[in-house]
Amino acid sequence: MEQIGSEYLDDKLATVKEIDFLQYRSGDLPTWCPGCGYFGIVDAFYKACRELELKHEDIVAVSGIGCSGRTPIFINSYGFHTLHGRSIPVASGLKLAREDLNVFAVAGDGDALGIGGGHLPHVARKNINITFLLFDNSIYGLTKGQSSSTTPHEQKTNSHPAGNPDKPLNPIKLALSYDASFVARGYAGDPQGLKEIIKAGTLHKGFSFIQILTPCVTFDKEYRTWKNLKENVYDLNLSVKEKNMETAMRAAENEPFGIGIFFQDTNRPHYQDILRRLNAAD
Amino acid sequence: MKDINLVVEICGSAGEGTISAGEILSRFMSGQGFEIMSFDSYPAEIRGFGKCVAHTRISTNPIYSPGKYADVLISLNDRHSISQLSVLKSDGILIYDNQPPKAHKEDQSVVGWATPGMISYGIPLNMLANKAAGNARGMNMVALGALAALFHVDKDAFTGSIRNRYAKKKQIVVDSNVNSFLQGYEWTKTNVNKTDLISFDSVSPQVQGEKLITNGNQLVARAALDAKLSFYAGYPITPATKIMEILSKELPKHGGTLLQTEDEIAAIGAVIGAGFGGKRAMTATSGPGFALMTEFTGLSMMAEVPAVIINSQRGGPSTGIPTKTEQSDFNAALFSGTGDCPRVVLAPTDTSSCYQAMVTALYIAEKYQTLVVLLLDFFLSNSIKNIDVPDKPSQEQIYANIAPNKEQLKDYKRYKDTKNGISPRAIPGTPGGMFFSTGLEHSEYGRPDYTDANHLKMTKKRYRKFESILCEAPKLEISAMDSESVDIGVVSWGSSAGAAHEAVMIARKEGMNAASFSSMMVSPFPEDELIAFTDRCKQILIPELNFSGQFAGFAAGIIKRPVERLNFITGRPMAAEDILQKMREM
């Protein structure tokens, strides 16, 4: 296999082969900037797969376009890098056709909430059994620093040098109002905690929405930086009892840096179970 | 034995039983062994009193087109029927209500507008219906009774057919319909002095095996199920919605899944997801939905994931004319999307070939790992024909994926550059077959690779598949040529082909030296065969239902010769009569 950097990578891989969660890492050298939060996210992902003992061939990572879109390349599994904003429909079709697979959909903030924002309500209300990872760095990174749907109001970006005129979306609030059955927020700087959230989301039978706070170290020096995140992020510590809609909504509104599981409905059947029940009754 | 070739139109207002009378007539005639084709027109609006026309052609011989003009017009509503007189032949027969409940003013009665050569039979439709059932609802059956009496149609067989139609309804519904029919029949027998020559006496068509009365939408759904479709995603749009509705009932029974999505982008996205998972998947839409799906057509081709899109064309562009037929998405089907993006396009030429086209579409998509567009149109989707029960697909057509073997999995190249361009495809769940697919240009391993040499190599590989796909093309339809060369060659595609073949047959009977050519596969196009055909034609005529001559321009580019065009955007299906007239002028 001839690829740029493969020798370097082979050396690296040889030294870390014993660390067994790295079996979920592919032989490709990530293309993300040094210091990018996404390294922490895939680390948590590998560990979650390891602890859940998922078979490589039963994992499919489906992504959209953007820096997050490259994620499946770096996972030792089946992967599908689709179109901008469209990881959700592709992952939905795949899961409905192949219930036996573990299907992960990956998207960035522009991907999931901008161009692909129309798909989110429907996958949530249908409760299709996929795990959705929103890599939220509140900026368009791959196109070099334009405002996205979660860029703070008045933040200066390359598309809005005088300040972003738009209000940012609140992804957790959206997911809750769309009736997602599992809503959580993780943090790229806390791979241990994020791993637990991804595990819980993967085990959840239904649509799992996981927003992941992560910095763009290259194009956002102002707001979502490692420094700001480290200072502000804290554990929500909502107890299981409190994971009801009202508490979750309040937390979504008031705790933009709180991480943990906001809401989970374990009793709600997922889409295929609903279809099976309705078709059997028909 | 006498031949019958008759076009009957029933014209009324929505809710007067116009369409169901047409359906009963065509089902009955099919049962009697006649060939039938029917095509109804009705307003796009659900409510209201819009004009409905049930158009039925009945023949002892094969039918290729619905026929432009009617031999018989039955008026259930004079206000609507006056404008329909333009479709009645100059020596046609008009059946109308001569005792309407409110006397028509002179200019509001359809008979007042009939031209001198027409034969008019006044039947008290409304009065007889009231006599039979106490209300006017049975007017349509009275009219059918009158028709049966006039043309010497078997009364008992016809009433049996009506009973069958309403078998699931209450007895009173069955009785009032049959009684209405009989009232019309008896009254006409007693009171009408027949002056026309149409008669079903001593016409006894051969009943040839089991016939299926069906339309294009029903057939593609049936074919998809027979070809082991396992996933359908779609969004409602006229005239394709019925395909989703049929499959929503049937697919779960066959172990498949149907997903109604939030839009057409999600529909094709889900289809590609299911295709990636190794399952047969498709969606159906019309022009506006197809426009939205365009972004995914490129991904299907580039990532080499099977996908089938049915586009049942309607009047365009934009929202266009939803309930009219047109063939104006030829360019969109072949050329929409960005980059060098080849795709397969199949356009069935008549109702029965819709089945074969659907089976072929799913087969080619799976085997060649590519996008297949199946072009129907409003006419093919909705016109009803009685056809021979189609042959079920073969095992080879049903299981077409070429999977990698153990040796190939040792160093698995998902996009291996092979002789025929087909790279063995692992299905998720296969150990050792893990790969990464992307819409980015990629290496044989599927990894992004933007070097110029790689881009050329992979583009060539993707195009190479299409050389083999041409061999999978269903048989061409070329009429026999009596001589080395013909004066006029008619080249057609899609639903216009039937009318073209019919026109050429009539022309030859009239002594013209003509031939016809059509191909169900329009991309890749059998260019050599077209050139071989047109080389033998002095003049070439290309009729199609669009304004700009989309196919004509495409074909002219292949044969590098000027072609004569014939274009209509009337919203009606192509008529053999119009092609024939053009041929006479050439």
Boltz contact constraints between the chains, C-beta under 6 A:
constraints:
  - contact:
      token1: [A, 57]
      token2: [B, 429]
      max_distance: 6.0
  - contact:
      token1: [A, 57]
      token2: [B, 430]
      max_distance: 6.0
  - contact:
      token1: [A, 57]
      token2: [B, 431]
      max_distance: 6.0
  - contact:
      token1: [A, 58]
      token2: [B, 429]
      max_distance: 6.0
  - contact:
      token1: [A, 60]
      token2: [B, 428]
      max_distance: 6.0
  - contact:
      token1: [A, 72]
      token2: [B, 436]
      max_distance: 6.0
  - contact:
      token1: [A, 73]
      token2: [B, 436]
      max_distance: 6.0
  - contact:
      token1: [A, 77]
      token2: [B, 434]
      max_distance: 6.0
  - contact:
      token1: [A, 78]
      token2: [B, 428]
      max_distance: 6.0
  - contact:
      token1: [A, 78]
      token2: [B, 434]
      max_distance: 6.0
  - contact:
      token1: [A, 79]
      token2: [B, 436]
      max_distance: 6.0
  - contact:
      token1: [A, 80]
      token2: [B, 276]
      max_distance: 6.0
  - contact:
      token1: [A, 80]
      token2: [B, 437]
      max_distance: 6.0
  - contact:
      token1: [A, 81]
      token2: [B, 438]
      max_distance: 6.0
  - contact:
      token1: [A, 83]
      token2: [B, 295]
      max_distance: 6.0
  - contact:
      token1: [A, 83]
      token2: [B, 299]
      max_distance: 6.0
  - contact:
      token1: [A, 86]
      token2: [B, 269]
      max_distance: 6.0
  - contact:
      token1: [A, 89]
      token2: [B, 266]
      max_distance: 6.0
  - contact:
      token1: [A, 89]
      token2: [B, 269]
      max_distance: 6.0
  - contact:
      token1: [A, 89]
      token2: [B, 270]
      max_distance: 6.0
  - contact:
      token1: [A, 90]
      token2: [B, 269]
      max_distance: 6.0
  - contact:
      token1: [A, 90]
      token2: [B, 272]
      max_distance: 6.0
  - contact:
      token1: [A, 90]
      token2: [B, 273]
      max_distance: 6.0
  - contact:
      token1: [A, 92]
      token2: [B, 270]
      max_distance: 6.0
  - contact:
      token1: [A, 93]
      token2: [B, 270]
      max_distance: 6.0
  - contact:
      token1: [A, 93]
      token2: [B, 271]
      max_distance: 6.0
  - contact:
      token1: [A, 93]
      token2: [B, 273]
      max_distance: 6.0
  - contact:
      token1: [A, 93]
      token2: [B, 274]
      max_distance: 6.0
  - contact:
      token1: [A, 94]
      token2: [B, 273]
      max_distance: 6.0
  - contact:
      token1: [A, 94]
      token2: [B, 276]
      max_distance: 6.0
  - contact:
      token1: [A, 94]
      token2: [B, 277]
      max_distance: 6.0
  - contact:
      token1: [A, 96]
      token2: [B, 257]
      max_distance: 6.0
  - contact:
      token1: [A, 96]
      token2: [B, 259]
      max_distance: 6.0
  - contact:
      token1: [A, 97]
      token2: [B, 231]
      max_distance: 6.0
  - contact:
      token1: [A, 97]
      token2: [B, 274]
      max_distance: 6.0
  - contact:
      token1: [A, 97]
      token2: [B, 277]
      max_distance: 6.0
  - contact:
      token1: [A, 97]
      token2: [B, 279]
      max_distance: 6.0
  - contact:
      token1: [A, 98]
      token2: [B, 277]
      max_distance: 6.0
  - contact:
      token1: [A, 101]
      token2: [B, 428]
      max_distance: 6.0
  - contact:
      token1: [A, 119]
      token2: [B, 266]
      max_distance: 6.0
  - contact:
      token1: [A, 122]
      token2: [B, 262]
      max_distance: 6.0
  - contact:
      token1: [A, 279]
      token2: [B, 252]
      max_distance: 6.0
